[in-house]
Amino acid sequence: GFPNIFLQAARARTPILSLAVDPDGFIAKHQGGIVCGDNYEKLKTGLAILLGQDDLRARAGENLYRYFRAEHDLAKNISQWEELLRKL
């Protein structure tokens, strides 16, 4: 499944640093952080990169936020649910 914490990070414009989880390549596809392939050394390096590169961290956070707004916007989803319920 898709971890809820990823959506919370996206909403907060926070890049994701994941040890192993990247559902359907979501993080890589949206350039929203770093996936470490279950490698603790890469996790340590990834954290240093995100903490040390303000521009990369901000860009990854914005990328995730754009995804969140496009796919999980409350107004958009409510209107889709209303349409579905009217059809029923």
C-alpha positions, 0 to 999 in steps of 0.5 A: 500500500501507500503509506499515509505518512508519505501524503502527510510529508507531501502536504507539508512540503517535506521530502521523503527519505525512505530506507526501502519503501517506494510504492510504484516508484512514487518518490523517484517518479516525482523527485520527492526525496531519496530511496535507499534500497534497504541500505543503511549507509545510503540512508545516512548519506541521504539524510546528510544530502537532504540536510545539507542541500537546502535547494534540493530539499526545497525542490523535492518538497515542492515536487511532492506538494504539487503531486499532493495538490493534483491528486489529493486535493480535498475539493477535487475529491469531494466533487468526484465523490458527489458525482459518484454518489449522484450516479448511484 
